[in-house]
Amino acid sequence: MSNPKSIEDLNWALQIYSELVKYGERSSLWTQSESCLKILESFEEYEKCEELYRILTKKKDPRNNSK
């Protein structure tokens, strides 16, 4: 993985991460999740990556779509 460009990238990713953790797939920033995950990984924020990965895969799991 290439080195992150700046601390602004990390700040951006943390804002996206916070929104996604709070609102999940209902977040208006859902489309930013993959970029966010890559930036968090490049800064070695592995705990946040793991949590975000769980949120992303939860949406894709049909067992979680019960209403």
N, C-alpha and C positions, 0 to 999 in steps of 0.2 A: 504494500500500500504506500502511496506517495505521501510525503510529509504535508501536513496541513499548511495552508497559506498564512493564516494569522489567527490571533486570539479572537478576532471578530467572527471568524468561522465557528469557533467553539461557542461563543456567546449566542450566535444565531441558532446553532444546533440545540443548545440548552433551552432556548425559548420554545422551539418546536417540540422538543422532548417533553417539556412541562405541559404543553397544551395537549399532546397526544396521551400522556399518562392521565391527565384530568378528564378528557372527553372521549378518548378511544376513537373508534371509527366515526363517531359523530362530529369529530373535529373538522373544522374548515381547512385545517392544514394537513389533512391525511395524505394528500398527494406529495407532500414534502418528506414523508417518512423515510424513504430509501436514502435520500441525500443526507438526512439527519443521522441515520444509522452509520453511514460511511464516515462522516466527520467525527462522530463520537468514537468510532473504532480507531481512527487515525490518531486521536488524542488519548487512546488507551483507556477510555471510560467504559470498561468492560461490564461493570455492573449495570450501567444505564443501557448498554447495548443489549444485555440479556433481558432486561425488563421490556425494552421496546420490541425486541424480537417476539416475546410472549404476546404482547399486544397485537402485533402484526399477524401472527399465526392464529391467534384466537379468532380473528375476523374470518379467516379462510376456512376454519373448521366448521363443517355443516352441523355438527352436534351442538354448537353454541348459538344456533339461530332459532332456538325455540321461543315461540311467543304464543 
